[in-house]
């Protein structure tokens, strides 16, 4: 019975196919389809399997999203931080920065949340969507940022 359970668990763990683009597309589709557990596993496999791929920042962002929607704020904060390393300019970066701050605030790490919001202001506020700016403002108040 233990061998069967171990075999089933291993079968549930996605592996990489050798085609980074196809594996990333499949993982992203799972995320967009709301299959968050499967997407998380597929994104983890992609991140481990293709450590130098150009889609790595977005893969980490999507991994953070799968954790964020499941209220895993510790895991989300860690993945957002990796995705945002170097403060990228991708379209998802402003939202990712605000969600990083949200996760940090939910972990009672207000000073770090305020620091993330300050980076949002410096790097993304001028071009971010109005809805993202509104969320940042509300978070700033909730965290009591100075």
C-alpha positions as CSV (number, residue, x, y, z in Angstrom):
1,X,0.0,0.0,0.0
2,X,2.9,2.4,0.8
3,X,4.5,1.6,-2.5
4,X,1.2,2.4,-4.4
5,X,0.8,5.7,-2.5
6,X,4.4,6.7,-3.3
7,X,4.0,5.7,-6.9
8,X,0.7,7.7,-7.1
9,X,2.4,10.7,-5.5
10,X,5.3,10.5,-7.9
11,X,2.9,10.3,-10.9
12,X,1.2,13.4,-9.7
13,X,4.4,15.3,-9.7
14,X,4.9,17.0,-13.1
15,X,8.1,16.5,-14.9
16,X,9.7,18.6,-17.6
17,X,9.5,17.5,-21.2
18,X,12.6,19.1,-22.4
19,X,10.6,21.7,-24.3
20,X,10.7,24.8,-22.0
21,X,8.2,26.8,-24.1
22,X,5.6,24.0,-24.1
23,X,6.0,23.3,-20.4
24,X,5.6,27.0,-19.5
25,X,2.5,27.3,-21.7
26,X,1.0,24.2,-20.1
27,X,1.7,25.5,-16.6
28,X,0.3,28.9,-17.4
29,X,-2.8,27.4,-18.9
30,X,-3.4,25.4,-15.7
31,X,-3.1,28.7,-13.8
32,X,-5.5,30.6,-16.1
33,X,-8.0,27.7,-15.9
34,X,-8.0,28.0,-12.1
35,X,-6.3,24.6,-11.5
36,X,-4.1,26.2,-8.8
37,X,-2.7,23.0,-7.2
38,X,-1.8,21.5,-10.6
39,X,-0.4,24.8,-11.8
40,X,1.7,25.1,-8.7
41,X,3.2,21.7,-9.2
42,X,3.8,22.4,-12.9
43,X,5.4,25.8,-12.2
44,X,7.6,24.3,-9.5
45,X,8.7,21.7,-12.1
46,X,9.4,24.4,-14.7
47,X,11.4,26.5,-12.3
48,X,13.5,23.6,-11.2
49,X,13.8,22.1,-14.7
50,X,14.7,25.4,-16.6
51,X,16.6,27.6,-14.1
52,X,18.0,29.8,-16.9
53,X,14.8,30.2,-19.0
54,X,13.7,33.6,-20.0
55,X,10.2,32.9,-18.6
56,X,11.6,32.2,-15.2
57,X,10.4,35.6,-13.7
58,X,6.9,35.1,-15.0
59,X,6.9,31.5,-13.8
60,X,7.8,32.7,-10.3
61,X,5.1,35.4,-10.5
62,X,2.5,32.8,-11.6
63,X,3.7,30.4,-8.8
64,X,3.2,33.3,-6.4
65,X,-0.3,33.8,-7.7
66,X,-1.2,30.2,-7.1
67,X,-0.1,30.6,-3.5
68,X,-1.7,34.0,-3.1
69,X,-5.2,32.7,-4.1
70,X,-4.8,29.8,-1.6
71,X,-3.9,32.2,1.2
72,X,-0.3,30.8,1.5
73,X,1.1,34.3,2.2
74,X,4.5,33.0,3.2
75,X,4.9,31.0,0.0
76,X,3.4,33.9,-2.1
77,X,5.7,36.5,-0.6
78,X,8.8,34.3,-1.3
79,X,7.8,33.7,-4.9
80,X,6.8,37.3,-5.6
81,X,10.2,38.4,-4.2
82,X,12.0,36.0,-6.5
83,X,9.8,37.1,-9.5
84,X,10.5,40.8,-8.8
85,X,14.3,40.4,-8.3
86,X,15.8,43.2,-10.3
87,X,12.5,45.1,-10.4
88,X,11.4,43.9,-13.9
89,X,9.3,46.0,-16.3
90,X,6.9,43.2,-17.3
91,X,3.2,44.1,-17.3
92,X,2.6,42.0,-14.2
93,X,5.4,43.7,-12.1
94,X,3.2,46.5,-10.6
95,X,0.5,44.0,-9.5
96,X,3.1,41.6,-8.2
97,X,4.7,44.3,-6.1
98,X,1.3,45.2,-4.6
99,X,0.5,41.6,-3.9
100,X,4.0,41.1,-2.4
101,X,3.1,44.0,0.0
102,X,-0.3,42.4,0.7
103,X,1.3,39.0,1.6
104,X,3.8,40.7,3.8
105,X,1.1,42.7,5.5
106,X,-0.9,39.5,6.1
107,X,2.2,38.1,7.7
108,X,2.4,41.1,10.0
109,X,5.5,42.3,8.4
110,X,4.4,45.9,8.0
111,X,7.8,47.5,7.6
112,X,8.6,45.2,4.7
113,X,5.1,45.8,3.2
114,X,5.7,49.5,3.4
115,X,9.2,49.1,1.7
116,X,7.5,47.1,-1.1
117,X,4.9,49.9,-1.5
118,X,7.7,52.5,-1.6
119,X,9.3,50.5,-4.4
120,X,5.9,50.4,-6.2
121,X,5.7,54.2,-5.9
122,X,9.2,54.6,-7.3
123,X,9.1,52.1,-10.1
124,X,5.6,51.5,-11.2
125,X,3.0,54.1,-9.9
126,X,3.3,56.4,-12.9
127,X,2.3,53.6,-15.3
128,X,0.3,51.2,-13.2
129,X,-3.4,50.6,-13.7
130,X,-5.7,52.7,-11.6
131,X,-7.0,49.6,-9.8
132,X,-3.5,48.6,-8.8
133,X,-2.8,52.2,-7.6
134,X,-6.0,52.1,-5.5
135,X,-5.0,48.8,-3.9
136,X,-1.6,50.2,-3.1
137,X,-3.1,53.3,-1.4
138,X,-5.5,51.1,0.7
139,X,-2.6,48.9,1.7
140,X,-0.4,51.9,2.7
141,X,-3.2,53.0,5.0
142,X,-3.8,49.5,6.4
143,X,0.0,49.1,7.1
144,X,0.2,52.6,8.5
145,X,3.1,53.4,6.2
146,X,4.6,56.9,6.8
